[in-house]
Amino acid sequence: MPKFYFEDFSPGWTAEYGPRHVTREEIIGFASQFDPQPMHLDEEAARGTMLGGLGASGWHTCAIMMKMIADGLLLDAASMGAPGIEEVKWMKPVRPGDNLTVKGSVLGSRASQSKQDRGFVTFLWEVYNDRAEKVMTLVCPQMLLRRNPGGAA
Amino acid sequence: MPKFYFEDFSPGWTAEYGPRHVTREEIIGFASQFDPQPMHLDEEAARGTMLGGLGASGWHTCAIMMKMIADGLLLDAASMGAPGIEEVKWMKPVRPGDNLTVKGSVLGSRASQSKQDRGFVTFLWEVYNDRAEKVMTLVCPQMLLRRNPGGAA
């Protein structure tokens, strides 16, 4: 049984997950498979790019964050998935050896108008490295079952 | 030398990449690593979820699309990366055996005000399966070097 439902999330809710260590091997492995641009693949080639050295694909950072949120929250929640992403900002490179932390907060929530069993919670997820630099932010509306369908939202 | 620069992209530009076959094994493999929710991991468990059967993690679809765009365009372009993503919509599940096609178009472009050597192009990427269903759309501003820095944009 899920521990967390729609009603458990409203502005003021916060959470923190991690740290998650990121290795050079996995940065290059993910990039080889999904984002084979020089700045994600090779130290030497990366030096002359915007990143100024090897950095993870932004999609890799998204995927690592997703795993942290799944393990930390969603697998214990009555989650029905997300219809999409409202915004992603990649602010700093994620480097080999970084330890990432995810901070979560709730921007807003609303019960579904058409279906009484569910609601939407808009989460802000902020990813930090161990130098306290914000490396990514992501705004995502999550669909969750209500503990009390049709009750006061 | 790059074939494509900032000046080569304006509204009216279109492209298509793919098809890219998606297997059950890679859907489960990606999910195990990054998005271990039942609907992405197990046929039986997925039947009772929103997806009504096994479907790829939305992040997996993003990563597959990224590889198609890198191979089809970005590795031949004077790309400086993307500062983020404006919007992602996951519209239909991506199923084992699907063959994905990516259609690209340009929503707008602007030369950088502060740096004469670059500009931003906002791309719309639409992903279709082989049943002609749109499974995902993504709006992404891409930073590119100008062929003629400081010239007419």
Interface residues (C-beta under 8 A of the other chain):
Chain A: F30 Q33 F34 D35 P36 Q37 M39 T49 M50 L51 S57 G58 W59 C62 A63 I64 M66 K67 A70 D71 L74 L75 S79 M80 G81 A82 P83 G84 I85 E86 E87 V88 K89 W90 M143
Chain B: F30 Q33 F34 D35 P36 Q37 M39 T49 M50 L51 S57 G58 W59 C62 A63 I64 M66 K67 A70 D71 L74 L75 S79 M80 G81 A82 P83 G84 I85 E86 E87 V88 K89 W90 M143
